Amino acid sequence: MHLVGFAGVFASVLTNTEQNIYWGITIISGVGLLSLEALSNLVWFVQVRALAIYVKLTLLAGVFFFDEYAWHCLVAIIIISGIISHAPSSVRYYSIIHGRKITSLNDTKG
């Protein structure tokens, strides 16, 4: 659902049309995915994969505030998504607070 929604958002930007249903699908499915990921393991908030989400959300906000750069923001989101989803676990699970790979709260001790 999330990819379908994002594809619709991208298409609406490219064609300069209003497609609010795709924004809704993207936002609702994105919040759902984020909630599942974050609440299953609270250490998620300090991992590189969360940092990627923070950057992507900032770029998505840029679509609203800087119409002339909407296409660039959306392409950057796709690139970041591809890099993070295919990165090894040592990159995705790297904690920016702990300075090493952390996969659970139990890993934060020691």
Residue pairs with C-beta under 8 A, 6 or more apart in sequence:
1 25
1 29
2 25
2 26
2 29
2 30
2 33
4 22
4 25
5 22
5 23
5 24
5 25
5 26
5 27
5 28
5 29
5 30
6 22
6 26
6 77
7 22
8 19
8 21
8 22
8 25
8 26
9 19
9 22
9 23
9 26
9 74
10 74
10 78
11 19
11 22
12 18
12 19
12 22
13 63
13 70
13 71
13 74
14 71
34 53
37 44
37 49
38 44
38 45
38 50
41 103
41 104
41 105
42 105
43 95
43 102
43 103
43 104
43 105
43 107
43 108
44 50
46 95
46 96
46 97
46 98
46 102
47 92
47 93
47 94
47 95
47 96
47 102
48 84
48 87
48 91
48 92
48 93
48 94
48 96
49 84
49 92
49 93
51 96
52 80
52 81
52 83
52 84
55 80
56 77
56 80
56 81
59 73
59 74
59 76
59 77
59 80
60 73
60 77
62 69
62 70
62 73
63 69
63 70
63 73
63 74
66 73
84 91
84 92
89 101
89 103
90 101
93 101
93 102
93 103
94 100
94 101
94 102
95 101
95 102
95 108
98 107
98 108
101 107
102 108
